[in-house]
């Protein structure tokens, strides 16, 4: 009786192992096929993938986005320049004026402030 049960157990194990191996080999084959397809898709250039969309995005970038970015950067830099000049030139910190005036003439800074020229 034990030999019959062992034979049935062995037969069921072989069926299950065969089914699992078949399913796994099919799954691995499908995964490898999909990876090959994805690699081919990823390897394409933007023009090769969809030339119309790529040219539209490139045209928008060149004609709209870059000029707007240039205006924004120009505005920010001008505001920063104006704030730097007003911070340094508000007569609290007179380094810029003192150096320019003393280099331009032989008079000292205090003589120019008082209006005396000797």
PyMOL CGO cylinders between C-alpha atoms (Angstrom):
from pymol import cmd
from pymol.cgo import CYLINDER

trace = [
    CYLINDER, 0.00, 0.00, 0.00, 2.88, 2.37, 0.81, 0.3, 1, 1, 1, 1, 1, 1,
    CYLINDER, 2.88, 2.37, 0.81, 4.39, 1.85, -2.64, 0.3, 1, 1, 1, 1, 1, 1,
    CYLINDER, 4.39, 1.85, -2.64, 1.12, 2.87, -4.31, 0.3, 1, 1, 1, 1, 1, 1,
    CYLINDER, 1.12, 2.87, -4.31, 0.97, 6.05, -2.23, 0.3, 1, 1, 1, 1, 1, 1,
    CYLINDER, 0.97, 6.05, -2.23, 4.65, 6.79, -3.01, 0.3, 1, 1, 1, 1, 1, 1,
    CYLINDER, 4.65, 6.79, -3.01, 3.97, 6.28, -6.74, 0.3, 1, 1, 1, 1, 1, 1,
    CYLINDER, 3.97, 6.28, -6.74, 0.95, 8.60, -6.65, 0.3, 1, 1, 1, 1, 1, 1,
    CYLINDER, 0.95, 8.60, -6.65, 2.93, 11.18, -4.67, 0.3, 1, 1, 1, 1, 1, 1,
    CYLINDER, 2.93, 11.18, -4.67, 5.81, 10.98, -7.14, 0.3, 1, 1, 1, 1, 1, 1,
    CYLINDER, 5.81, 10.98, -7.14, 3.40, 11.29, -10.10, 0.3, 1, 1, 1, 1, 1, 1,
    CYLINDER, 3.40, 11.29, -10.10, 1.74, 14.39, -8.58, 0.3, 1, 1, 1, 1, 1, 1,
    CYLINDER, 1.74, 14.39, -8.58, 5.18, 15.93, -7.86, 0.3, 1, 1, 1, 1, 1, 1,
    CYLINDER, 5.18, 15.93, -7.86, 6.30, 15.37, -11.46, 0.3, 1, 1, 1, 1, 1, 1,
    CYLINDER, 6.30, 15.37, -11.46, 3.11, 16.95, -12.81, 0.3, 1, 1, 1, 1, 1, 1,
    CYLINDER, 3.11, 16.95, -12.81, 3.47, 19.99, -10.53, 0.3, 1, 1, 1, 1, 1, 1,
    CYLINDER, 3.47, 19.99, -10.53, 7.19, 20.40, -11.23, 0.3, 1, 1, 1, 1, 1, 1,
    CYLINDER, 7.19, 20.40, -11.23, 6.56, 20.14, -14.99, 0.3, 1, 1, 1, 1, 1, 1,
    CYLINDER, 6.56, 20.14, -14.99, 3.76, 22.71, -14.82, 0.3, 1, 1, 1, 1, 1, 1,
    CYLINDER, 3.76, 22.71, -14.82, 5.86, 25.13, -12.74, 0.3, 1, 1, 1, 1, 1, 1,
    CYLINDER, 5.86, 25.13, -12.74, 8.88, 24.76, -15.04, 0.3, 1, 1, 1, 1, 1, 1,
    CYLINDER, 8.88, 24.76, -15.04, 6.71, 25.32, -18.11, 0.3, 1, 1, 1, 1, 1, 1,
    CYLINDER, 6.71, 25.32, -18.11, 5.09, 28.42, -16.63, 0.3, 1, 1, 1, 1, 1, 1,
    CYLINDER, 5.09, 28.42, -16.63, 8.41, 29.88, -15.47, 0.3, 1, 1, 1, 1, 1, 1,
    CYLINDER, 8.41, 29.88, -15.47, 10.14, 29.28, -18.80, 0.3, 1, 1, 1, 1, 1, 1,
    CYLINDER, 10.14, 29.28, -18.80, 7.22, 30.91, -20.64, 0.3, 1, 1, 1, 1, 1, 1,
    CYLINDER, 7.22, 30.91, -20.64, 7.26, 33.84, -18.22, 0.3, 1, 1, 1, 1, 1, 1,
    CYLINDER, 7.26, 33.84, -18.22, 11.02, 34.34, -18.57, 0.3, 1, 1, 1, 1, 1, 1,
    CYLINDER, 11.02, 34.34, -18.57, 10.71, 34.16, -22.36, 0.3, 1, 1, 1, 1, 1, 1,
    CYLINDER, 10.71, 34.16, -22.36, 7.97, 36.81, -22.33, 0.3, 1, 1, 1, 1, 1, 1,
    CYLINDER, 7.97, 36.81, -22.33, 9.99, 39.05, -19.99, 0.3, 1, 1, 1, 1, 1, 1,
    CYLINDER, 9.99, 39.05, -19.99, 13.07, 38.76, -22.22, 0.3, 1, 1, 1, 1, 1, 1,
    CYLINDER, 13.07, 38.76, -22.22, 10.99, 39.60, -25.27, 0.3, 1, 1, 1, 1, 1, 1,
    CYLINDER, 10.99, 39.60, -25.27, 9.49, 42.67, -23.57, 0.3, 1, 1, 1, 1, 1, 1,
    CYLINDER, 9.49, 42.67, -23.57, 12.95, 43.82, -22.42, 0.3, 1, 1, 1, 1, 1, 1,
    CYLINDER, 12.95, 43.82, -22.42, 14.17, 43.58, -26.02, 0.3, 1, 1, 1, 1, 1, 1,
    CYLINDER, 14.17, 43.58, -26.02, 11.20, 45.60, -27.24, 0.3, 1, 1, 1, 1, 1, 1,
    CYLINDER, 11.20, 45.60, -27.24, 11.71, 48.24, -24.56, 0.3, 1, 1, 1, 1, 1, 1,
    CYLINDER, 11.71, 48.24, -24.56, 15.42, 48.45, -25.34, 0.3, 1, 1, 1, 1, 1, 1,
    CYLINDER, 15.42, 48.45, -25.34, 14.59, 49.11, -28.99, 0.3, 1, 1, 1, 1, 1, 1,
    CYLINDER, 14.59, 49.11, -28.99, 12.09, 51.83, -28.00, 0.3, 1, 1, 1, 1, 1, 1,
    CYLINDER, 12.09, 51.83, -28.00, 14.45, 53.49, -25.53, 0.3, 1, 1, 1, 1, 1, 1,
    CYLINDER, 14.45, 53.49, -25.53, 17.30, 53.45, -28.02, 0.3, 1, 1, 1, 1, 1, 1,
    CYLINDER, 17.30, 53.45, -28.02, 15.42, 55.68, -30.46, 0.3, 1, 1, 1, 1, 1, 1,
    CYLINDER, 15.42, 55.68, -30.46, 16.16, 59.35, -30.83, 0.3, 1, 1, 1, 1, 1, 1,
    CYLINDER, 16.16, 59.35, -30.83, 13.36, 61.85, -30.17, 0.3, 1, 1, 1, 1, 1, 1,
    CYLINDER, 13.36, 61.85, -30.17, 13.10, 62.56, -33.90, 0.3, 1, 1, 1, 1, 1, 1,
    CYLINDER, 13.10, 62.56, -33.90, 12.78, 58.84, -34.63, 0.3, 1, 1, 1, 1, 1, 1,
    CYLINDER, 12.78, 58.84, -34.63, 10.18, 58.29, -31.94, 0.3, 1, 1, 1, 1, 1, 1,
    CYLINDER, 10.18, 58.29, -31.94, 7.79, 61.08, -32.97, 0.3, 1, 1, 1, 1, 1, 1,
    CYLINDER, 7.79, 61.08, -32.97, 9.23, 63.73, -35.27, 0.3, 1, 1, 1, 1, 1, 1,
    CYLINDER, 9.23, 63.73, -35.27, 6.12, 65.96, -35.23, 0.3, 1, 1, 1, 1, 1, 1,
    CYLINDER, 6.12, 65.96, -35.23, 5.98, 66.29, -31.46, 0.3, 1, 1, 1, 1, 1, 1,
    CYLINDER, 5.98, 66.29, -31.46, 9.75, 66.79, -31.24, 0.3, 1, 1, 1, 1, 1, 1,
    CYLINDER, 9.75, 66.79, -31.24, 9.73, 69.60, -33.81, 0.3, 1, 1, 1, 1, 1, 1,
    CYLINDER, 9.73, 69.60, -33.81, 6.77, 71.27, -32.06, 0.3, 1, 1, 1, 1, 1, 1,
    CYLINDER, 6.77, 71.27, -32.06, 8.53, 71.16, -28.67, 0.3, 1, 1, 1, 1, 1, 1,
    CYLINDER, 8.53, 71.16, -28.67, 11.77, 72.42, -30.21, 0.3, 1, 1, 1, 1, 1, 1,
    CYLINDER, 11.77, 72.42, -30.21, 9.99, 75.30, -31.95, 0.3, 1, 1, 1, 1, 1, 1,
    CYLINDER, 9.99, 75.30, -31.95, 8.15, 76.27, -28.75, 0.3, 1, 1, 1, 1, 1, 1,
    CYLINDER, 8.15, 76.27, -28.75, 11.38, 76.15, -26.81, 0.3, 1, 1, 1, 1, 1, 1,
    CYLINDER, 11.38, 76.15, -26.81, 13.25, 78.36, -29.26, 0.3, 1, 1, 1, 1, 1, 1,
    CYLINDER, 13.25, 78.36, -29.26, 10.47, 80.87, -29.95, 0.3, 1, 1, 1, 1, 1, 1,
    CYLINDER, 10.47, 80.87, -29.95, 8.65, 81.14, -26.61, 0.3, 1, 1, 1, 1, 1, 1,
    CYLINDER, 8.65, 81.14, -26.61, 10.44, 79.68, -23.63, 0.3, 1, 1, 1, 1, 1, 1,
    CYLINDER, 10.44, 79.68, -23.63, 13.97, 80.99, -24.27, 0.3, 1, 1, 1, 1, 1, 1,
    CYLINDER, 13.97, 80.99, -24.27, 12.86, 84.63, -24.82, 0.3, 1, 1, 1, 1, 1, 1,
    CYLINDER, 12.86, 84.63, -24.82, 10.66, 84.57, -21.72, 0.3, 1, 1, 1, 1, 1, 1,
    CYLINDER, 10.66, 84.57, -21.72, 13.50, 83.08, -19.68, 0.3, 1, 1, 1, 1, 1, 1,
    CYLINDER, 13.50, 83.08, -19.68, 15.82, 85.78, -21.04, 0.3, 1, 1, 1, 1, 1, 1,
    CYLINDER, 15.82, 85.78, -21.04, 13.39, 88.51, -19.98, 0.3, 1, 1, 1, 1, 1, 1,
    CYLINDER, 13.39, 88.51, -19.98, 13.00, 87.04, -16.50, 0.3, 1, 1, 1, 1, 1, 1,
    CYLINDER, 13.00, 87.04, -16.50, 16.76, 86.70, -16.02, 0.3, 1, 1, 1, 1, 1, 1,
    CYLINDER, 16.76, 86.70, -16.02, 17.30, 90.25, -17.32, 0.3, 1, 1, 1, 1, 1, 1,
    CYLINDER, 17.30, 90.25, -17.32, 14.67, 91.61, -14.92, 0.3, 1, 1, 1, 1, 1, 1,
    CYLINDER, 14.67, 91.61, -14.92, 16.14, 89.78, -11.94, 0.3, 1, 1, 1, 1, 1, 1,
    CYLINDER, 16.14, 89.78, -11.94, 19.68, 90.90, -12.75, 0.3, 1, 1, 1, 1, 1, 1,
    CYLINDER, 19.68, 90.90, -12.75, 18.58, 94.53, -13.23, 0.3, 1, 1, 1, 1, 1, 1,
    CYLINDER, 18.58, 94.53, -13.23, 16.75, 94.52, -9.89, 0.3, 1, 1, 1, 1, 1, 1,
    CYLINDER, 16.75, 94.52, -9.89, 19.81, 93.06, -8.20, 0.3, 1, 1, 1, 1, 1, 1,
    CYLINDER, 19.81, 93.06, -8.20, 22.08, 95.63, -9.84, 0.3, 1, 1, 1, 1, 1, 1,
    CYLINDER, 22.08, 95.63, -9.84, 19.82, 98.50, -8.79, 0.3, 1, 1, 1, 1, 1, 1,
    CYLINDER, 19.82, 98.50, -8.79, 19.62, 97.21, -5.22, 0.3, 1, 1, 1, 1, 1, 1,
    CYLINDER, 19.62, 97.21, -5.22, 23.41, 96.80, -5.06, 0.3, 1, 1, 1, 1, 1, 1,
    CYLINDER, 23.41, 96.80, -5.06, 23.96, 100.34, -6.33, 0.3, 1, 1, 1, 1, 1, 1,
    CYLINDER, 23.96, 100.34, -6.33, 21.43, 101.87, -3.96, 0.3, 1, 1, 1, 1, 1, 1,
    CYLINDER, 21.43, 101.87, -3.96, 22.82, 99.95, -0.99, 0.3, 1, 1, 1, 1, 1, 1,
    CYLINDER, 22.82, 99.95, -0.99, 26.38, 101.09, -1.69, 0.3, 1, 1, 1, 1, 1, 1,
    CYLINDER, 26.38, 101.09, -1.69, 25.49, 104.62, -2.76, 0.3, 1, 1, 1, 1, 1, 1,
    CYLINDER, 25.49, 104.62, -2.76, 23.13, 105.88, -0.08, 0.3, 1, 1, 1, 1, 1, 1,
    CYLINDER, 23.13, 105.88, -0.08, 25.84, 108.07, 1.57, 0.3, 1, 1, 1, 1, 1, 1,
    CYLINDER, 25.84, 108.07, 1.57, 25.98, 105.83, 4.63, 0.3, 1, 1, 1, 1, 1, 1,
    CYLINDER, 25.98, 105.83, 4.63, 28.78, 103.86, 3.08, 0.3, 1, 1, 1, 1, 1, 1,
    CYLINDER, 28.78, 103.86, 3.08, 30.67, 106.39, 1.00, 0.3, 1, 1, 1, 1, 1, 1,
    CYLINDER, 30.67, 106.39, 1.00, 33.43, 104.13, -0.27, 0.3, 1, 1, 1, 1, 1, 1,
    CYLINDER, 33.43, 104.13, -0.27, 32.43, 104.40, -3.93, 0.3, 1, 1, 1, 1, 1, 1,
    CYLINDER, 32.43, 104.40, -3.93, 32.16, 108.20, -3.92, 0.3, 1, 1, 1, 1, 1, 1,
    CYLINDER, 32.16, 108.20, -3.92, 35.27, 108.73, -1.83, 0.3, 1, 1, 1, 1, 1, 1,
    CYLINDER, 35.27, 108.73, -1.83, 37.46, 106.66, -4.12, 0.3, 1, 1, 1, 1, 1, 1,
    CYLINDER, 37.46, 106.66, -4.12, 36.10, 108.21, -7.31, 0.3, 1, 1, 1, 1, 1, 1,
    CYLINDER, 36.10, 108.21, -7.31, 36.43, 111.77, -6.07, 0.3, 1, 1, 1, 1, 1, 1,
    CYLINDER, 36.43, 111.77, -6.07, 39.86, 111.38, -4.50, 0.3, 1, 1, 1, 1, 1, 1,
    CYLINDER, 39.86, 111.38, -4.50, 41.21, 109.71, -7.61, 0.3, 1, 1, 1, 1, 1, 1,
    CYLINDER, 41.21, 109.71, -7.61, 39.76, 112.38, -9.88, 0.3, 1, 1, 1, 1, 1, 1,
    CYLINDER, 39.76, 112.38, -9.88, 41.31, 115.34, -8.08, 0.3, 1, 1, 1, 1, 1, 1,
    CYLINDER, 41.31, 115.34, -8.08, 44.05, 116.22, -5.64, 0.3, 1, 1, 1, 1, 1, 1,
    CYLINDER, 44.05, 116.22, -5.64, 41.60, 117.39, -3.01, 0.3, 1, 1, 1, 1, 1, 1,
    CYLINDER, 41.60, 117.39, -3.01, 40.59, 115.28, -0.08, 0.3, 1, 1, 1, 1, 1, 1,
    CYLINDER, 40.59, 115.28, -0.08, 37.12, 114.04, 0.62, 0.3, 1, 1, 1, 1, 1, 1,
    CYLINDER, 37.12, 114.04, 0.62, 36.57, 116.36, 3.58, 0.3, 1, 1, 1, 1, 1, 1,
    CYLINDER, 36.57, 116.36, 3.58, 37.48, 119.45, 1.53, 0.3, 1, 1, 1, 1, 1, 1,
    CYLINDER, 37.48, 119.45, 1.53, 34.89, 118.53, -1.09, 0.3, 1, 1, 1, 1, 1, 1,
    CYLINDER, 34.89, 118.53, -1.09, 32.19, 117.92, 1.48, 0.3, 1, 1, 1, 1, 1, 1,
    CYLINDER, 32.19, 117.92, 1.48, 32.85, 121.26, 3.19, 0.3, 1, 1, 1, 1, 1, 1,
    CYLINDER, 32.85, 121.26, 3.19, 33.14, 123.05, -0.14, 0.3, 1, 1, 1, 1, 1, 1,
    CYLINDER, 33.14, 123.05, -0.14, 36.66, 124.25, 0.54, 0.3, 1, 1, 1, 1, 1, 1,
    CYLINDER, 36.66, 124.25, 0.54, 39.28, 124.07, -2.13, 0.3, 1, 1, 1, 1, 1, 1,
    CYLINDER, 39.28, 124.07, -2.13, 42.75, 125.02, -1.04, 0.3, 1, 1, 1, 1, 1, 1,
]
cmd.load_cgo(trace, "trace")
